[in-house]
Amino acid sequence: MEFHPPYLLFLGDARDQLAAKTANGVRVWRPEWCLGQFRLDGCEADCSVPDMSIEEAAAAGVKTVILGVVSRGGVIPPNWISELTKALELGMDIASGLHTRITQIPELLTAAQKNGRSLHDVRHPTREFDVGNGIKRSGKRLLTVGTDVSVGKMFTSLAVEAEMKNRGLQADFRATGQTGIFIAGRGVSIDAVIADFISGAVEWLCPENDDDHWDLVEGQGSLFNVSYAGVTIGLIHGAQPDAIVVCHEAGRPHMRSMPHFPLIDLPTCIEANLQAARLTNPNVKCIGASINTSNLTEKEGREFCDQVSQEINLPAVDPLRDGVKALVDNI
Amino acid sequence: MEFHPPYLLFLGDARDQLAAKTANGVRVWRPEWCLGQFRLDGCEADCSVPDMSIEEAAAAGVKTVILGVVSRGGVIPPNWISELTKALELGMDIASGLHTRITQIPELLTAAQKNGRSLHDVRHPTREFDVGNGIKRSGKRLLTVGTDVSVGKMFTSLAVEAEMKNRGLQADFRATGQTGIFIAGRGVSIDAVIADFISGAVEWLCPENDDDHWDLVEGQGSLFNVSYAGVTIGLIHGAQPDAIVVCHEAGRPHMRSMPHFPLIDLPTCIEANLQAARLTNPNVKCIGASINTSNLTEKEGREFCDQVSQEINLPAVDPLRDGVKALVDNI
């Protein structure tokens, strides 16, 4: 799964800003790739880039149209298909993060074939993977883990990548979810891989590299989230991380969508992740915590991070408010 | 995935006894279901049940033809297809454990449709599952875990089921791999499920039940096998076991196919599995160890089990040589 910037963000008739969350994430992290957005009548989302027609996007040099939006009712409406067909005819590829596969829409398939263009369903891996073998690879890897889903693992990985690049280090973000894949231009939707091949897919995603090169591997799920722990442990074993950062949301009342599960405490979470990670890298270390404190005032957020830092005896930062310098310093 | 005994074991032209390992497992554990075997010229396997033609099997009342064999080169040869087509025409269903899908062979699909018969690819789940929710279900569950793959988890689960039924307890073996599925007549090939749905598929497999009913859930992989730990932790979380039995092979030199990974010691293995299992069942207990000592003499095997028993302070048995009474006594 690999596609090429620059992008047009296709927002269609997104019902609100949240429906365009993925497109917005791409715009935040790769503004230089996002030449414009395409909006139909009734679109209530705005990614703060110039509005463009399909023709204008082609003229501006867009290579890939990004479908990073939730459509109404989950299906792709006919007026989207005619615009997307036009994009293919004008020489652009399409990459979609929708559950519905664009590679199964006959009009788009035909137009792509006729014009020699590519269609990518980023939620659905197309290649086969080997089973993981756990053999040590050269290069360094950092994996974000967490107390739960949606606690800032992608954000933290990208912030660490940016900080490392600022310091002149060799660093690459490795994407494992749809938004991350648009941001990296490649990756694997790891939760959509067949169970037997989770760690093998991760080994493929972050292969051997220069000794001083860092892969920043986007974590998924949590060892303490019963829905997704299989994905998480496969990521841990496949990434064989040298460093982990534990991510957490301050004040989350219980595991997401599961009021019957309390959140795990950070020291227990860190130790369980290190224990799993030692299987493929006995030298793994936790270098700190990344806390989303957006539910708190800035002062409360700082106090919360200080408290966590004392509890785990490691740096704890809000990556949005504080940046991640303290984490990278501790590698 | 559910199909009906009695069975005809289709061995085709299996090159040796090992190629018919799955069929043989079905014959060992469900002899009353195996009315006969079907062998072509050159077949070097024998499941010690009467040889039958397809016509004889139909006349004997066979309901399902079991393809529990490894074909030469992994493909299904034309002379198998003509015999299998005949089986469909004579009113039998087919269940296959081959990697190649029989549901994608046009001749078989046509014959199945024409005759109102079913084709089952037991390695390939056909239904969709919800993500796991971890909500406590009524009924009791025992899960087999292990130091590695192929250490006797299916054998142990089936032995415990038999012992419980002997004692008049309500007990059901729940199959998660191809041989187990033929033995149970239903189940889920858990390693072929999409990563996001591993624990959800297990929740579906062993649903709520009577308070005194035991599900004996067939384990897969190992938390310490980097290739398959994702499958294993999903099984643990989804099964929410009340009891676990740890399985091990005496004298295995290293993790299967991975000389770079030593075996884990049993106390560490037990504690890691209990730790993972406590997330969905805080009262989980390890009730003992099941050791395959077939590499040792009977005397050495007994000594090995005694030594393990002292080390873990729990019963340790070879299920083939000693039976599993000591394990069931300790529930």
Interface residues (C-beta under 8 A of the other chain):
Chain A: V131 G132 N133 G134 I135 I190 D191 A192 V193 I194 A195 D196 I198 S199 G200 L223 F224 V226 S227 Y228 A229 G230 V231 I233 G234 H237 G238 M258 H260 F261 A272 Q275 A276 L279 T280
Chain B: V131 G132 N133 G134 I135 I190 D191 A192 V193 I194 A195 D196 I198 S199 G200 L223 F224 V226 S227 Y228 A229 G230 V231 I233 G234 H237 G238 M258 H260 F261 A272 Q275 A276 L279 T280
